[in-house]
Amino acid sequence: MSVSVSRVAVVGAGPMGRLHARAVARRSAAEGDCALEWVVDRHLARGLSVSSEFGGRATDGLTECLGHIDTAIVAVPTASHAEVVSVLLEAGIDVLVEKPMTGDVDRASGLVELARARGRVLGVGHVEWFNAGWRAALAQAGVPRVIEVERSSPPVERGLDIDVVQDFMLHDLDWVRRCIGNEIVRVNASGRRVCNEGLDEASAELEFEGGMIARLRASRVDSERRRVVRVEGSEGAVEVDLLVGVDGGTGDAVVQAGREPLDLQWADFLGACRSRLAPENAADTGVETLRLVERVRRLAAGR
């Protein structure tokens, strides 16, 4: 039986776009059910660099690949997410957009409605949902009473169009919210700017119905890179370093059965495109996480 091959474009050839291109190329080599056809970036040299490494053709114009792809991964700066995703959805293309889905809930909700109207699959790149590390901590600790997460990095020249809550803490607000499932009854947050216009450090405490507490800390101006989850539960206390097992330049990936979270996310999204069912990281999930992100940002900024 022949395998239907999904033709893929990666839009945005920065560090995250490169990792997505690698995930597509890995899947293509292993399963043969997708192919990286285009790498789109307004800086053509950057697109050429990624396409020479992982395949496909490079272009600096999105319209050139429309009509020649089935699926797109959008990894451009957040401010351009809504515009780029809208063009792709209108062209009948299924889209996986990097987090945060957009800069605000209203535009994200608009994309959900557009995807629904056009019958397209729309997912959001909350890749930490596929990280085996925090799942292992929860499994060992039993019913959680307290979850603490530290997510920090030294200063870098990327992602500065969004603040540390949108960039770093979003990951943990997402998986904790979805994993616990209960209503959030209280949120406290604080933050500060250090060297950028947006918040560079933030702390949040969330109380869920039933009493479970989540304490989250995020910094993009720390002296070291840390990704640590601690869970106190009915079976004891467990601490997991999410960076253990990371492969080279992959970022926050704990390898799960030889596959990184980005690979698992892509496999899930590709499966959703075939079945026409929602992926695990569906766009509706992106909207709900953005609501919580906005709530934390307001409190952290003292508004």
N, C-alpha and C positions, 0 to 999 in steps of 0.2 A: 504494500500500500504506500503510495507516495505521500510525502509530508508536505503540508501547506507551509510555505515559507513567508513569514511576515517581514516585509521590507521596512527597515527602521532608519529614522533620522535622529541624530543627537543634535539638538539646537543649543549652542553654547559650548565652546571648547576649552573652557577654563579647567581648573583642577577637578571640579565635580563632574563636568562633562566628560573629561578624559576617563574617569572611573566608570561612568555609565557606558562609555564606548567599550571599555575593556569587558564589562559584564556582558554586553551584547555579543562581543567577539567570542568570549568563553562559551556562551550558550550556543552560538552558531557552530563552533567547533565540536561541542559535545553532543548536541541534539539535532543540528541541521534544520531547526524549525524557525530560524530568524536570520537575518543578514543585515549587517550595517551597510546601508546604501549611501547615506549622506552624512556629512558633518558640516553644520552650518555655524558660522561665526562671522561677525562683522569685521573681525581682523582675520583676513584670509590666511595669513601665515600661521596663525594659531590653529585654524581648522586643518590646514595642510599637515601640520605636525601630528595631530591626532589621527587623521585619516591614513597617513603613511605608517603609523604604528599599528592601527587596528583594522584598516580597510575602509572601503567606500570612497566616494568623491567628496571633495571640499568645495564649498561655495560661501560667498559672503551675502547671498540673498535668499531669503526663505522661499520666495515664490518659485525659484528654480526647481525645487524638489517636490512641490505640490503636484499631485497627480501621479507621482512615482513612488509613493510610500504608503504604508498602511498604518504605521505607528510612529509616534515621536516621543522623545524624552526631552523635556525642556529644562535646561540648566543655565539660563541667562540670569542676570541680576533680577532681584525680586520685583523691582519697579516695572519691569517689562513683562512679567508673567501673564498678567491679564490680557494684554494686547496680543502677545504671541500665541497663547493658548486659544484665544478666541479665533484667530485666523486659522489655526489648525483644525479646530472643531468644526468651523464653518465649511472647511474643505473636506469634511467627512473622515477625519483622521482620529484614531484613539490616542490619548495623551496621558503620559505620566509626567507630572510637573514636580520639580524639586520643592522642598519646603523652604520658607513658609509658602503656602499655596499662593497667596497674594499678600499685599501689605495690610489689608483690612477685611473684615467679615463680609461687608456688602459686595465687594468685587468678587470674593471667593464664592459667595452664594449665587452671584450672577453667572459664574462659570458652570456651577452645578446645573442651573436651569438651562443653560445653553447646551450642555452635554446631553441632558435629558431630551431636549427638543430635537436634537440632531441624531439621537440614538447612538451616541458614542460612549465608550468607556473612558472615564476620567479618574485617574488615581493621583495620589500625592506621595512624595518621597520621604515618608517618615520611616527611614530605614532602620532605626533603632528598635522598631517593633519586631524585627526579625533577629535581634541580637540574643544569642543563646545565654549570655552571661547573667542578665537579670532574671531570666526565666529559671535558671539553675538555682539562683539565690532564693527565689520564692519557693521553689519546690522543696528545698532543704529546710527552710525556716518554718514551713507550715503556714497557718493562717497568720497574715502579717498584722502586727500592731503598730510598728513604726518602720517607715522606709526612708532612708537617707541617701542622697546622691550628690556626689561632687563631680562637676564637669568643668575643667579648666584647661587653658592653654596659654602659652606666652603670646605676645602681640604678633599678629600677622597682617599682611596687606590684602586681605580678602574679606568679603562679607561685611564691609564697613557701611554698606547702604542700609543695613538693618542693625538692631541692637542685640545685646547678648541674650535677652529673653527670646527674641524671635529666632536667633541663630542657634544657640546652645541649649537653653533651658526648655525650649519647645519640645525637644526629644523626650525629656523626662516627664514634662506635663502630659504629653501624649500617652506614653505607655503606662504611666501610673494611673491616669484617669481611666483608660480603657480596661486595664487589668483589674482594678478595684471595682469599677462598675457602679458603686454607690454614689448618691448625690453628694456634692461638695457643699458643706454647710458653713465653712469659714475659710477665708483666705487672708493671710497677712504677707506683705512683701516689702522689701526695701532694696534700694540700689543706688549706684553712683556712677557718674561719668569720670573718667580718668584722663583719657587723651583723645577721645572721639566725641562727636556730637550726640550719639546715642549712648545708652547705658552700657558700661563696660563690665560691671559686676552687678549681680543681683542675687538675693536670697528670698525664698518663699516658703511659707508653711501652709499646708492644706490639711484641713480636717474633714474627713468623710463621715457620712451618716454611719453610725455604728462605732465611731471613735478612732478609726485608723488615722494615723498622722503621717504625712509625707513632708520631709524637709529637704529642699532642693537648693543647691548653691551652684552658680555658674559664673565663670570669669574668663575673659579673653585677654587679660593683662596680668596673668599669674606668672610666677617664676618657673613653673613646671607644668607639664601636661599630665592631667589626671582624669581618669574615668572610673570612679569607685562607687559601688552600690553596697549599702549595708541594710540588712533586713533583720528586725527583731520580730519573731513570731512564736507561735504556739509550740514549735519544736526546737526553739533556741535562736541564737544569733548567727548570721552568716554574712561574710564580707566577700565580695567578688571584685576583682580588678578587671574591668572590661577591656583593657588594653592587652591582657595576656593572650597570646596567640595571634596577635595582629600580624598580618603579612605586609612587611615593608611600608609602602606608601598608601595603604588602603584607608587609613583614618581610624574610625572607631569600631573596627570589625573584629569580633571574636569568631573564629572559624567554627562552623557547625558542620560536622560530618564532611569536612573537606570543602565546604562552600561558605562563602562570606555572606553577611546579611544583604549586601547589594545584589549578589547573585540570586539569593532566595527571593528578594523583592521583585527582581526582574522576571524570574520564573513564574511567580504568582500573578504578576500583571499580564504577562503574555498568555497565561492560562485563562485569565478573565476575558481577554480580547477574543479568545477562541470560543469560550462558552457563552459570551455576552452576559455574564454575571458580574457582580461587583467584586473588585479585588479586595484583599484584606485591608489595604490602605486606600479605601474609597474616598472620593472627594467629599462626601458628607462628613466623614471622619475629620478631614482637613479643616472643614468649616467649624466643627464643634471644638477642635483643639485651638483654632484661632480665637474663638470666643474666650477661652480660658487664658490664652496668651495675652489678649488685650486687657483682660481684668487684672492680671498680674502686672503688666506694664504700667497701667494707671496707678496702681498702688505703689509700685517700686519707684515711680517718678514723683510720688507725693501728690497725685491729682485725685 
